[in-house]
Protein backbone atom coordinates (compact mmCIF):
# COMPACT_ATOMS: atom_id res chain seq x y z
CA UNK A 1 0.00 0.00 0.00
CA UNK A 2 1.75 3.13 -1.14
CA UNK A 3 0.58 6.67 -0.63
CA UNK A 4 -0.35 6.71 -4.30
CA UNK A 5 -3.22 4.35 -3.70
CA UNK A 6 -4.78 6.92 -1.40
CA UNK A 7 -5.56 9.07 -4.45
CA UNK A 8 -9.37 9.14 -3.90
CA UNK A 9 -8.72 10.32 -0.35
CA UNK A 10 -7.72 13.72 -1.73
CA UNK A 11 -11.48 14.26 -1.97
CA UNK A 12 -12.66 11.89 0.73
CA UNK A 13 -10.61 13.36 3.57
CA UNK A 14 -12.15 16.85 3.38
CA UNK A 15 -15.58 15.37 2.69
CA UNK A 16 -15.50 13.09 5.73
CA UNK A 17 -13.76 15.67 7.90
CA UNK A 18 -16.49 18.23 7.17
CA UNK A 19 -19.04 16.02 8.91
CA UNK A 20 -16.79 15.69 11.94
CA UNK A 21 -15.83 19.37 12.04
CA UNK A 22 -19.50 20.41 11.98
CA UNK A 23 -19.95 18.74 15.36
CA UNK A 24 -16.83 20.07 17.04
CA UNK A 25 -17.33 22.71 19.72
CA UNK A 26 -15.40 25.91 20.21
CA UNK A 27 -13.32 27.96 17.83
CA UNK A 28 -9.82 26.49 17.68
CA UNK A 29 -10.52 22.77 17.47
CA UNK A 30 -12.55 22.97 14.20
CA UNK A 31 -9.79 25.03 12.63
CA UNK A 32 -7.11 22.55 13.68
CA UNK A 33 -8.96 19.55 12.24
CA UNK A 34 -9.68 21.49 9.05
CA UNK A 35 -6.03 22.38 8.68
CA UNK A 36 -5.01 18.75 9.20
CA UNK A 37 -7.52 17.55 6.61
CA UNK A 38 -6.47 20.12 4.01
CA UNK A 39 -2.79 19.38 4.62
CA UNK A 40 -3.38 15.65 4.28
CA UNK A 41 -5.13 16.26 0.94
CA UNK A 42 -2.29 18.47 -0.23
CA UNK A 43 0.34 15.87 0.73
CA UNK A 44 -1.45 13.12 -1.17
CA UNK A 45 -1.93 15.44 -4.15
CA UNK A 46 1.78 16.26 -4.07
CA UNK A 47 2.60 12.53 -4.16
CA UNK A 48 0.12 11.88 -6.96
CA UNK A 49 1.32 14.67 -9.26
CA UNK A 50 4.74 13.19 -10.23
CA UNK A 51 3.13 9.79 -10.74
CA UNK A 52 0.38 11.29 -12.91
CA UNK A 53 2.96 13.07 -15.03
CA UNK A 54 5.09 10.01 -15.67
CA UNK A 55 2.31 7.45 -16.07
CA UNK A 56 -0.58 7.60 -18.54
CA UNK A 57 -3.49 8.05 -16.13
CA UNK A 58 -4.35 6.76 -12.69
CA UNK A 59 -7.83 5.35 -12.37
CA UNK A 60 -9.84 4.43 -9.30
CA UNK A 61 -13.22 2.76 -9.83
CA UNK A 62 -15.58 3.46 -6.96
CA UNK A 63 -17.14 0.39 -5.33
CA UNK A 64 -15.07 -1.74 -7.70
CA UNK A 65 -17.57 -1.11 -10.50
CA UNK A 66 -15.40 -0.97 -13.59
CA UNK A 67 -15.81 2.14 -15.75
CA UNK A 68 -17.76 3.08 -17.83
CA UNK A 69 -20.53 1.62 -15.62
CA UNK A 70 -19.19 2.79 -12.31
CA UNK A 71 -17.94 6.21 -11.36
CA UNK A 72 -14.20 6.45 -11.70
CA UNK A 73 -11.63 8.95 -10.58
CA UNK A 74 -9.28 9.45 -13.45
CA UNK A 75 -6.15 11.43 -12.78
CA UNK A 76 -3.68 12.63 -15.37
CA UNK A 77 -1.21 15.51 -15.27
CA UNK A 78 -3.90 18.13 -15.87
CA UNK A 79 -6.12 17.37 -12.94
CA UNK A 80 -3.32 16.30 -10.60
CA UNK A 81 -1.82 19.76 -11.14
CA UNK A 82 -5.09 21.55 -10.41
CA UNK A 83 -5.78 19.29 -7.41
CA UNK A 84 -2.36 20.11 -5.96
CA UNK A 85 -3.01 23.81 -6.49
CA UNK A 86 -6.44 23.72 -4.83
CA UNK A 87 -5.48 21.60 -1.84
CA UNK A 88 -2.16 23.43 -1.41
CA UNK A 89 -3.78 26.86 -1.50
CA UNK A 90 -6.43 25.64 0.95
CA UNK A 91 -3.74 24.54 3.42
CA UNK A 92 -1.82 27.82 3.09
CA UNK A 93 -4.88 30.04 3.41
CA UNK A 94 -5.93 28.05 6.47
CA UNK A 95 -2.64 29.02 8.14
CA UNK A 96 -3.71 32.62 7.59
CA UNK A 97 -7.29 32.04 8.69
CA UNK A 98 -7.56 32.05 12.51
CA UNK A 99 -6.88 35.74 13.27
CA UNK A 100 -8.84 36.99 10.30
CA UNK A 101 -11.83 34.77 10.98
CA UNK A 102 -11.76 35.69 14.68
CA UNK A 103 -12.24 39.35 13.78
CA UNK A 104 -15.14 38.72 11.42
CA UNK A 105 -17.18 35.75 12.58
CA UNK A 106 -18.54 35.28 16.07
CA UNK A 107 -19.72 32.22 17.95
CA UNK A 108 -18.58 28.67 17.37
CA UNK A 109 -16.81 27.96 14.12
CA UNK A 110 -17.64 24.28 13.61
CA UNK A 111 -20.20 24.94 10.89
CA UNK A 112 -18.10 27.60 9.20
CA UNK A 113 -15.10 25.32 8.79
CA UNK A 114 -17.35 22.39 7.88
CA UNK A 115 -18.71 24.48 4.99
CA UNK A 116 -15.18 25.41 4.01
CA UNK A 117 -14.23 21.72 3.89
CA UNK A 118 -17.33 20.96 1.81
CA UNK A 119 -16.37 23.67 -0.65
CA UNK A 120 -12.84 22.25 -0.78
CA UNK A 121 -14.07 18.67 -1.22
CA UNK A 122 -16.40 19.83 -3.98
CA UNK A 123 -13.66 21.63 -5.85
CA UNK A 124 -11.29 18.68 -5.53
CA UNK A 125 -14.05 16.29 -6.56
CA UNK A 126 -14.72 18.27 -9.74
CA UNK A 127 -11.04 18.10 -10.47
CA UNK A 128 -10.48 14.39 -10.00
CA UNK A 129 -13.64 12.76 -11.25
CA UNK A 130 -13.82 11.11 -14.64
CA UNK A 131 -17.60 11.11 -14.76
CA UNK A 132 -19.54 13.96 -16.37
CA UNK A 133 -22.54 13.84 -14.06
CA UNK A 134 -20.27 13.59 -11.05
CA UNK A 135 -18.78 16.92 -12.12
CA UNK A 136 -22.22 18.50 -11.81
CA UNK A 137 -22.83 17.03 -8.36
CA UNK A 138 -19.47 18.16 -7.00
CA UNK A 139 -19.92 21.53 -8.66
CA UNK A 140 -23.14 22.03 -6.75
CA UNK A 141 -21.62 20.80 -3.50
CA UNK A 142 -18.84 23.34 -3.73
CA UNK A 143 -21.16 26.10 -4.99
CA UNK A 144 -23.73 25.64 -2.23
CA UNK A 145 -21.01 25.74 0.40
CA UNK A 146 -19.53 28.81 -1.28
CA UNK A 147 -22.84 30.72 -1.28
CA UNK A 148 -23.21 30.21 2.45
CA UNK A 149 -19.57 31.06 3.12
CA UNK A 150 -20.00 34.37 1.27
CA UNK A 151 -23.14 35.10 3.29
CA UNK A 152 -20.97 34.96 6.45
CA UNK A 153 -19.62 38.41 5.53
CA UNK A 154 -20.03 41.12 8.15
CA UNK A 155 -21.54 43.62 5.73
CA UNK A 156 -25.23 43.01 5.04
CA UNK A 157 -24.48 43.37 1.34
CA UNK A 158 -22.74 39.99 1.60
CA UNK A 159 -26.23 38.47 1.70
CA UNK A 160 -27.23 40.14 -1.55
CA UNK A 161 -23.95 39.16 -3.18
CA UNK A 162 -24.46 35.56 -2.07
CA UNK A 163 -28.04 35.52 -3.34
CA UNK A 164 -27.07 36.84 -6.75
CA UNK A 165 -24.21 34.40 -6.99
CA UNK A 166 -26.66 31.63 -6.08
CA UNK A 167 -29.02 32.60 -8.90
CA UNK A 168 -26.30 32.97 -11.52
CA UNK A 169 -24.29 30.00 -10.31
CA UNK A 170 -27.34 27.73 -10.38
CA UNK A 171 -28.23 28.82 -13.90
CA UNK A 172 -24.64 28.07 -14.93
CA UNK A 173 -24.64 24.66 -13.28
CA UNK A 174 -28.02 23.83 -14.83
CA UNK A 175 -26.62 24.73 -18.25
CA UNK A 176 -23.87 22.21 -17.60
CA UNK A 177 -26.54 19.67 -16.66
CA UNK A 178 -28.42 20.32 -19.92
CA UNK A 179 -25.19 19.80 -21.83
CA UNK A 180 -24.59 16.53 -20.02
CA UNK A 181 -28.19 15.47 -20.73
CA UNK A 182 -27.66 15.97 -24.47
CA UNK A 183 -24.40 14.04 -24.35
CA UNK A 184 -26.07 11.20 -22.51
CA UNK A 185 -28.99 11.14 -24.95
CA UNK A 186 -26.77 10.65 -27.98
CA UNK A 187 -24.03 8.46 -26.52
CA UNK A 188 -25.65 6.62 -23.61
CA UNK A 189 -22.63 7.11 -21.38
CA UNK A 190 -21.46 9.56 -18.76
CA UNK A 191 -17.87 8.47 -18.42
CA UNK A 192 -15.60 11.12 -19.93
CA UNK A 193 -13.11 8.72 -21.50
CA UNK A 194 -16.00 6.72 -22.93
CA UNK A 195 -17.66 9.89 -24.23
CA UNK A 196 -14.43 10.87 -25.93
CA UNK A 197 -14.42 7.52 -27.73
CA UNK A 198 -18.02 7.68 -28.89
CA UNK A 199 -18.36 11.33 -29.87
CA UNK A 200 -16.19 11.33 -33.03
CA UNK A 201 -18.83 9.19 -34.80
CA UNK A 202 -21.45 11.82 -34.06
CA UNK A 203 -19.71 14.83 -35.50
CA UNK A 204 -22.74 16.00 -37.45
CA UNK A 205 -25.24 15.56 -34.65
CA UNK A 206 -26.93 18.80 -33.59
CA UNK A 207 -27.47 17.59 -30.05
CA UNK A 208 -23.70 17.26 -29.63
CA UNK A 209 -23.21 20.81 -30.87
CA UNK A 210 -25.86 22.07 -28.45
CA UNK A 211 -24.19 20.12 -25.65
CA UNK A 212 -20.83 21.78 -26.31
CA UNK A 213 -22.43 25.23 -26.40
CA UNK A 214 -24.38 24.68 -23.17
CA UNK A 215 -21.33 23.37 -21.34
CA UNK A 216 -19.14 26.26 -22.44
CA UNK A 217 -21.70 28.88 -21.45
CA UNK A 218 -22.37 27.14 -18.14
CA UNK A 219 -18.72 26.94 -17.21
CA UNK A 220 -18.14 30.44 -18.58
CA UNK A 221 -20.55 31.64 -15.89
CA UNK A 222 -18.64 29.83 -13.17
CA UNK A 223 -15.36 31.03 -14.61
CA UNK A 224 -16.52 34.69 -14.70
CA UNK A 225 -15.64 35.09 -18.35
CA UNK A 226 -16.44 38.64 -19.35
CA UNK A 227 -20.14 39.00 -20.06
CA UNK A 228 -20.91 36.42 -17.38
CA UNK A 229 -18.76 37.93 -14.64
CA UNK A 230 -21.37 40.02 -12.81
CA UNK A 231 -21.53 37.85 -9.71
CA UNK A 232 -17.81 37.96 -9.00
CA UNK A 233 -16.94 41.52 -7.87
CA UNK A 234 -19.59 41.71 -5.17
CA UNK A 235 -19.08 38.15 -4.02
CA UNK A 236 -15.36 38.76 -3.56
CA UNK A 237 -15.81 42.22 -2.07
CA UNK A 238 -18.24 41.35 0.70
CA UNK A 239 -17.29 37.79 1.61
CA UNK A 240 -15.22 37.33 4.78
CA UNK A 241 -11.56 37.94 3.95
CA UNK A 242 -10.57 34.34 4.50
CA UNK A 243 -13.27 33.16 2.09
CA UNK A 244 -12.21 35.73 -0.51
CA UNK A 245 -8.61 34.64 -0.24
CA UNK A 246 -9.57 31.02 -0.72
CA UNK A 247 -12.03 31.59 -3.57
CA UNK A 248 -9.74 33.94 -5.46
CA UNK A 249 -7.11 31.23 -5.63
CA UNK A 250 -9.26 28.24 -6.42
CA UNK A 251 -12.90 28.54 -7.54
CA UNK A 252 -12.52 30.11 -10.99
CA UNK A 253 -9.46 27.96 -11.65
CA UNK A 254 -11.44 24.77 -11.20
CA UNK A 255 -14.17 26.11 -13.52
CA UNK A 256 -11.53 26.76 -16.16
CA UNK A 257 -10.22 23.24 -15.71
CA UNK A 258 -13.70 21.78 -16.29
CA UNK A 259 -14.11 23.86 -19.43
CA UNK A 260 -10.74 22.67 -20.73
CA UNK A 261 -11.51 19.08 -19.86
CA UNK A 262 -14.70 19.19 -21.90
CA UNK A 263 -13.28 21.18 -24.82
CA UNK A 264 -10.12 19.11 -25.17
CA UNK A 265 -10.65 15.65 -23.71
CA UNK A 266 -14.35 14.98 -24.16
CA UNK A 267 -14.99 16.77 -27.45
CA UNK A 268 -11.39 16.82 -28.69
CA UNK A 269 -10.03 20.10 -30.09
CA UNK A 270 -10.43 19.18 -33.74
CA UNK A 271 -14.17 19.03 -33.05
CA UNK A 272 -14.76 21.89 -30.62
CA UNK A 273 -12.60 24.43 -32.43
CA UNK A 274 -14.06 23.56 -35.80
CA UNK A 275 -17.77 23.14 -35.15
CA UNK A 276 -18.11 26.30 -33.11
CA UNK A 277 -16.05 29.41 -33.85
CA UNK A 278 -14.66 28.77 -30.40
CA UNK A 279 -11.22 30.18 -31.02
CA UNK A 280 -12.60 33.53 -32.17
CA UNK A 281 -15.30 33.74 -29.51
CA UNK A 282 -12.97 32.90 -26.66
CA UNK A 283 -10.29 35.26 -27.95
CA UNK A 284 -12.70 38.19 -28.28
CA UNK A 285 -14.19 37.56 -24.84
CA UNK A 286 -10.75 37.08 -23.29
CA UNK A 287 -9.39 40.32 -24.72
CA UNK A 288 -12.58 42.17 -23.77
CA UNK A 289 -12.28 40.74 -20.27
CA UNK A 290 -8.62 41.77 -20.00
CA UNK A 291 -9.46 45.34 -20.96
CA UNK A 292 -12.79 45.78 -19.21
CA UNK A 293 -11.53 44.13 -16.01
CA UNK A 294 -8.34 46.19 -15.87
CA UNK A 295 -10.17 49.37 -16.86
CA UNK A 296 -12.79 49.09 -14.13
CA UNK A 297 -10.13 48.06 -11.61
CA UNK A 298 -8.30 51.31 -12.28
CA UNK A 299 -11.16 53.35 -10.83
CA UNK A 300 -12.29 51.26 -7.89
CA UNK A 301 -12.22 52.81 -4.44
CA UNK A 302 -12.88 49.55 -2.64
CA UNK A 303 -9.66 47.56 -2.83
CA UNK A 304 -11.18 44.09 -2.57
CA UNK A 305 -13.47 45.00 -5.42
CA UNK A 306 -10.50 46.35 -7.36
CA UNK A 307 -8.70 43.04 -6.99
CA UNK A 308 -11.89 41.22 -7.99
CA UNK A 309 -12.06 43.15 -11.27
CA UNK A 310 -8.39 42.45 -11.74
CA UNK A 311 -9.26 38.75 -11.36
CA UNK A 312 -11.70 39.09 -14.27
CA UNK A 313 -8.85 40.50 -16.34
CA UNK A 314 -6.59 37.62 -15.30
CA UNK A 315 -9.25 35.08 -16.28
CA UNK A 316 -9.01 36.81 -19.66
CA UNK A 317 -5.29 35.97 -19.88
CA UNK A 318 -5.97 32.32 -19.12
CA UNK A 319 -8.75 32.05 -21.68
CA UNK A 320 -6.60 33.87 -24.21
CA UNK A 321 -4.04 31.09 -23.87
CA UNK A 322 -6.79 28.52 -24.43
CA UNK A 323 -8.19 30.33 -27.47
CA UNK A 324 -4.90 29.96 -29.32
CA UNK A 325 -5.56 26.21 -29.29
CA UNK A 326 -1.88 25.32 -29.34
CA UNK A 327 0.20 23.33 -26.90
CA UNK A 328 2.12 26.45 -25.89
CA UNK A 329 -1.10 28.41 -25.44
CA UNK A 330 -2.54 25.71 -23.23
CA UNK A 331 0.71 25.59 -21.25
CA UNK A 332 0.42 29.34 -20.73
CA UNK A 333 -3.17 28.94 -19.57
CA UNK A 334 -2.18 26.32 -17.00
CA UNK A 335 0.82 28.36 -15.87
CA UNK A 336 -1.30 31.43 -15.33
CA UNK A 337 -3.94 29.35 -13.60
CA UNK A 338 -1.30 28.33 -11.06
CA UNK A 339 0.58 31.61 -10.84
CA UNK A 340 -2.50 33.77 -10.65
CA UNK A 341 -3.71 31.73 -7.69
CA UNK A 342 -0.44 32.60 -5.89
CA UNK A 343 -0.59 36.27 -6.90
CA UNK A 344 -4.22 36.94 -6.01
CA UNK A 345 -3.96 35.02 -2.78
CA UNK A 346 -1.00 37.16 -1.71
CA UNK A 347 -2.76 40.40 -2.69
CA UNK A 348 -6.02 39.52 -0.95
CA UNK A 349 -4.07 38.37 2.13
CA UNK A 350 -2.30 41.74 2.31
CA UNK A 351 -5.60 43.61 2.00
CA UNK A 352 -7.02 41.25 4.61
CA UNK A 353 -4.19 42.28 6.97
CA UNK A 354 -5.06 45.94 6.41
CA UNK A 355 -8.73 45.22 7.06
CA UNK A 356 -7.83 43.33 10.22
CA UNK A 357 -6.27 46.49 11.65
CA UNK A 358 -8.35 49.29 10.13
CA UNK A 359 -11.62 47.51 9.32
CA UNK A 360 -11.72 49.18 5.92
CA UNK A 361 -10.52 48.27 2.46
CA UNK A 362 -11.05 51.69 0.95
CA UNK A 363 -8.29 53.50 -0.81
CA UNK A 364 -8.76 56.70 1.22
CA UNK A 365 -8.36 54.88 4.51
CA UNK A 366 -5.07 53.49 3.30
CA UNK A 367 -3.40 56.89 3.08
CA UNK A 368 -0.11 57.08 4.90
CA UNK A 369 -0.41 53.52 6.13
CA UNK A 370 2.83 52.44 4.48
CA UNK A 371 4.94 53.64 7.38
CA UNK A 372 2.64 52.19 10.02
CA UNK A 373 2.18 48.74 8.47
CA UNK A 374 5.38 48.44 6.41
CA UNK A 375 5.47 44.65 6.28
CA UNK A 376 1.89 44.30 5.10
CA UNK A 377 2.12 46.91 2.39
CA UNK A 378 5.53 45.76 1.22
CA UNK A 379 3.98 42.33 0.76
CA UNK A 380 1.20 43.98 -1.24
CA UNK A 381 3.70 45.87 -3.39
CA UNK A 382 5.78 42.75 -4.09
CA UNK A 383 2.70 40.71 -4.99
CA UNK A 384 1.66 43.69 -7.11
CA UNK A 385 4.92 43.38 -9.05
CA UNK A 386 3.97 39.80 -9.72
CA UNK A 387 0.55 40.69 -11.12
CA UNK A 388 2.14 43.32 -13.33
CA UNK A 389 4.54 40.68 -14.60
CA UNK A 390 7.94 42.02 -13.56
CA UNK A 391 10.77 39.55 -14.28
CA UNK A 392 11.75 37.22 -11.40
CA UNK A 393 8.11 36.98 -10.32
CA UNK A 394 5.66 34.19 -11.06
CA UNK A 395 3.45 36.60 -13.01
CA UNK A 396 6.28 37.19 -15.45
CA UNK A 397 6.62 33.51 -16.25
CA UNK A 398 2.99 33.09 -17.22
CA UNK A 399 2.94 36.27 -19.29
CA UNK A 400 6.18 35.21 -20.96
CA UNK A 401 4.63 31.95 -22.08
CA UNK A 402 1.47 33.74 -23.16
CA UNK A 403 3.57 36.07 -25.32
CA UNK A 404 5.53 33.11 -26.70
CA UNK A 405 2.30 31.34 -27.59
CA UNK A 406 0.92 34.48 -29.27
CA UNK A 407 4.05 34.91 -31.38
CA UNK A 408 4.07 31.23 -32.21
CA UNK A 409 0.48 31.57 -33.45
CA UNK A 410 1.51 34.58 -35.51
CA UNK A 411 -0.73 36.90 -33.52
CA UNK A 412 1.83 39.55 -32.59
CA UNK A 413 -0.92 42.08 -31.92
CA UNK A 414 -1.93 39.99 -28.91
CA UNK A 415 1.49 40.75 -27.46
CA UNK A 416 0.69 44.45 -27.69
CA UNK A 417 -2.67 43.93 -25.97
CA UNK A 418 -1.05 41.93 -23.17
CA UNK A 419 1.50 44.71 -22.68
CA UNK A 420 -1.19 47.41 -22.59
CA UNK A 421 -3.25 45.55 -19.99
CA UNK A 422 -0.08 44.99 -17.97
CA UNK A 423 0.44 48.74 -17.96
CA UNK A 424 -3.11 49.14 -16.70
CA UNK A 425 -2.17 46.76 -13.88
CA UNK A 426 0.80 49.02 -13.12
CA UNK A 427 -1.64 51.86 -12.68
CA UNK A 428 -4.06 50.17 -10.31
CA UNK A 429 -1.29 48.72 -8.18
CA UNK A 430 0.54 52.07 -8.16
CA UNK A 431 -2.56 53.87 -6.85
CA UNK A 432 -2.42 51.72 -3.74
CA UNK A 433 1.32 52.23 -3.28
CA UNK A 434 0.96 55.97 -3.79
CA UNK A 435 -1.82 56.19 -1.22
CA UNK A 436 0.10 54.08 1.28
CA UNK A 437 3.51 55.71 1.03
CA UNK A 438 3.24 59.05 -0.72
CA UNK A 439 0.15 60.47 0.97
CA UNK A 440 -0.02 61.94 4.43
CA UNK A 441 -1.97 60.16 7.13
CA UNK A 442 -5.18 62.16 7.66
CA UNK A 443 -4.87 64.47 10.64
CA UNK A 444 -6.24 62.98 13.84
CA UNK A 445 -6.20 59.40 12.56
CA UNK A 446 -5.30 56.94 15.27
CA UNK A 447 -1.94 55.18 14.78
CA UNK A 448 -2.34 51.69 13.36
CA UNK A 449 -0.08 48.89 14.59
CA UNK A 450 1.50 46.37 12.21
CA UNK A 451 -0.60 43.29 11.47
CA UNK A 452 -0.01 40.35 13.83
CA UNK A 453 2.60 37.75 12.91
CA UNK A 454 -0.08 35.09 12.56
CA UNK A 455 -1.30 36.99 9.49
CA UNK A 456 2.03 38.30 8.25
CA UNK A 457 3.90 35.00 8.13
CA UNK A 458 1.46 33.20 5.79
CA UNK A 459 1.18 36.34 3.66
CA UNK A 460 4.93 36.53 3.25
CA UNK A 461 5.04 32.80 2.62
CA UNK A 462 2.79 33.26 -0.43
CA UNK A 463 4.77 36.31 -1.53
CA UNK A 464 7.95 34.25 -1.26
CA UNK A 465 6.31 31.51 -3.33
CA UNK A 466 5.57 34.13 -5.98
CA UNK A 467 9.28 34.85 -6.26
CA UNK A 468 10.31 31.24 -5.88
CA UNK A 469 8.14 30.19 -8.83
CA UNK A 470 9.40 33.21 -10.72
CA UNK A 471 12.94 31.85 -10.52
CA UNK A 472 12.57 28.09 -10.33
CA UNK A 473 10.02 27.11 -12.94
CA UNK A 474 10.77 23.41 -13.07
CA UNK A 475 7.64 22.41 -11.19
CA UNK A 476 5.22 24.91 -12.75
CA UNK A 477 6.38 24.84 -16.36
CA UNK A 478 7.02 21.09 -16.29
CA UNK A 479 3.61 20.32 -14.83
CA UNK A 480 1.86 22.82 -17.13
CA UNK A 481 3.44 21.26 -20.20
CA UNK A 482 2.50 17.81 -19.00
CA UNK A 483 -1.02 19.04 -18.30
CA UNK A 484 -1.31 20.54 -21.78
CA UNK A 485 -0.03 17.29 -23.28
CA UNK A 486 -2.48 15.28 -21.22
CA UNK A 487 -5.40 17.40 -22.44
CA UNK A 488 -4.31 17.33 -26.06
CA UNK A 489 -4.10 13.61 -25.60
CA UNK A 490 -2.43 10.89 -27.58
CA UNK A 491 -2.41 11.96 -31.18
CA UNK A 492 -5.50 14.15 -30.95
CA UNK A 493 -4.73 16.59 -33.72
CA UNK A 494 -5.06 20.33 -33.52
CA UNK A 495 -7.03 22.24 -36.12
CA UNK B 1 -41.43 11.68 -35.71
CA UNK B 2 -44.06 14.34 -35.99
CA UNK B 3 -44.19 17.58 -34.10
CA UNK B 4 -46.41 15.92 -31.52
CA UNK B 5 -43.90 13.12 -31.21
CA UNK B 6 -41.60 15.65 -29.60
CA UNK B 7 -44.31 16.71 -27.14
CA UNK B 8 -42.09 16.18 -24.09
CA UNK B 9 -39.34 18.26 -25.56
CA UNK B 10 -41.70 21.13 -26.41
CA UNK B 11 -42.82 21.09 -22.79
CA UNK B 12 -39.17 21.14 -21.70
CA UNK B 13 -38.35 24.14 -23.86
CA UNK B 14 -41.46 26.11 -22.86
CA UNK B 15 -41.03 25.40 -19.15
CA UNK B 16 -37.35 26.24 -19.35
CA UNK B 17 -38.05 29.60 -20.97
CA UNK B 18 -40.80 30.47 -18.50
CA UNK B 19 -38.45 29.65 -15.65
CA UNK B 20 -35.55 31.53 -17.16
CA UNK B 21 -37.75 34.56 -17.82
CA UNK B 22 -38.89 34.53 -14.19
CA UNK B 23 -35.30 34.44 -12.96
CA UNK B 24 -34.31 37.40 -15.11
CA UNK B 25 -37.43 39.58 -15.08
CA UNK B 26 -38.82 39.19 -11.58
CA UNK B 27 -37.49 41.43 -8.84
CA UNK B 28 -38.99 39.47 -5.98
CA UNK B 29 -36.45 36.99 -4.66
CA UNK B 30 -38.97 34.26 -3.85
CA UNK B 31 -40.26 34.51 -7.43
CA UNK B 32 -36.70 34.31 -8.70
CA UNK B 33 -36.24 31.08 -6.75
CA UNK B 34 -39.53 29.74 -8.14
CA UNK B 35 -38.31 30.54 -11.63
CA UNK B 36 -35.06 28.75 -10.89
CA UNK B 37 -37.01 25.68 -9.73
CA UNK B 38 -39.05 25.68 -12.92
CA UNK B 39 -35.87 25.99 -14.95
CA UNK B 40 -34.32 23.01 -13.18
CA UNK B 41 -37.48 20.94 -13.36
CA UNK B 42 -37.55 21.29 -17.13
CA UNK B 43 -34.09 19.71 -17.25
CA UNK B 44 -35.36 16.82 -15.12
CA UNK B 45 -38.13 16.22 -17.66
CA UNK B 46 -35.51 16.29 -20.40
CA UNK B 47 -33.57 13.53 -18.65
CA UNK B 48 -36.62 11.38 -17.90
CA UNK B 49 -37.90 11.75 -21.48
CA UNK B 50 -34.54 10.54 -22.73
CA UNK B 51 -34.84 7.37 -20.68
CA UNK B 52 -38.36 6.47 -21.79
CA UNK B 53 -38.67 3.59 -24.23
CA UNK B 54 -41.99 3.27 -26.02
CA UNK B 55 -43.82 0.21 -24.69
CA UNK B 56 -41.20 -0.29 -21.99
CA UNK B 57 -42.12 -1.31 -18.45
CA UNK B 58 -40.74 0.05 -15.22
CA UNK B 59 -37.15 -1.10 -14.78
CA UNK B 60 -37.80 -3.75 -12.16
CA UNK B 61 -36.65 -7.31 -12.76
CA UNK B 62 -39.73 -9.57 -12.86
CA UNK B 63 -41.34 -12.26 -14.98
CA UNK B 64 -42.57 -11.43 -18.43
CA UNK B 65 -40.77 -8.12 -18.82
CA UNK B 66 -38.50 -7.87 -21.81
CA UNK B 67 -38.51 -4.17 -22.65
CA UNK B 68 -38.02 -1.65 -19.90
CA UNK B 69 -37.18 2.04 -19.58
CA UNK B 70 -33.59 3.09 -18.98
CA UNK B 71 -33.27 3.51 -15.21
CA UNK B 72 -30.09 5.58 -15.23
CA UNK B 73 -31.74 8.93 -16.11
CA UNK B 74 -34.17 8.37 -13.24
CA UNK B 75 -31.29 7.96 -10.84
CA UNK B 76 -29.62 11.05 -12.22
CA UNK B 77 -32.81 13.05 -11.84
CA UNK B 78 -33.19 11.85 -8.25
CA UNK B 79 -29.75 13.21 -7.51
CA UNK B 80 -30.47 16.43 -9.37
CA UNK B 81 -33.74 16.87 -7.45
CA UNK B 82 -31.82 16.61 -4.19
CA UNK B 83 -29.41 19.25 -5.47
CA UNK B 84 -32.34 21.43 -6.51
CA UNK B 85 -33.98 21.16 -3.11
CA UNK B 86 -30.72 22.09 -1.42
CA UNK B 87 -30.39 25.15 -3.63
CA UNK B 88 -33.98 26.17 -2.92
CA UNK B 89 -33.36 25.78 0.80
CA UNK B 90 -30.19 27.88 0.75
CA UNK B 91 -31.85 30.47 -1.50
CA UNK B 92 -34.87 30.79 0.79
CA UNK B 93 -32.64 30.96 3.86
CA UNK B 94 -30.71 33.81 2.25
CA UNK B 95 -34.02 35.51 1.38
CA UNK B 96 -35.08 35.35 5.03
CA UNK B 97 -31.77 36.88 6.10
CA UNK B 98 -32.12 39.61 3.46
CA UNK B 99 -35.64 40.37 4.70
CA UNK B 100 -34.23 40.70 8.24
CA UNK B 101 -31.34 42.89 7.15
CA UNK B 102 -33.10 45.13 4.66
CA UNK B 103 -36.82 44.82 5.37
CA UNK B 104 -37.56 43.99 1.75
CA UNK B 105 -36.92 41.22 -0.75
CA UNK B 106 -37.59 43.26 -3.87
CA UNK B 107 -34.37 43.33 -5.83
CA UNK B 108 -35.26 46.68 -7.41
CA UNK B 109 -35.06 48.41 -4.05
CA UNK B 110 -31.78 46.76 -3.20
CA UNK B 111 -29.95 47.14 -6.48
CA UNK B 112 -28.46 50.50 -5.59
CA UNK B 113 -27.19 49.38 -2.24
CA UNK B 114 -24.84 46.69 -3.45
CA UNK B 115 -23.09 48.68 -6.12
CA UNK B 116 -22.79 51.65 -3.81
CA UNK B 117 -19.17 52.45 -3.07
CA UNK B 118 -19.82 54.67 -0.10
CA UNK B 119 -20.30 53.84 3.59
Interface residues (C-beta under 8 A of the other chain):
Chain A: X133 X136 X137 X140 X144 X147 X148 X151 X156 X157 X159 X160 X161 X162 X163 X164 X166 X167 X170 X171 X174 X177 X178 X181 X184 X185 X190 X234 X300 X301 X302
Chain B: X20 X23 X29 X32 X36 X39 X40 X43 X46 X47 X50 X72 X73 X76 X79 X80 X83 X86 X87 X90 X91 X94 X95 X97 X98 X101 X102 X110 X113 X114 X115 X117
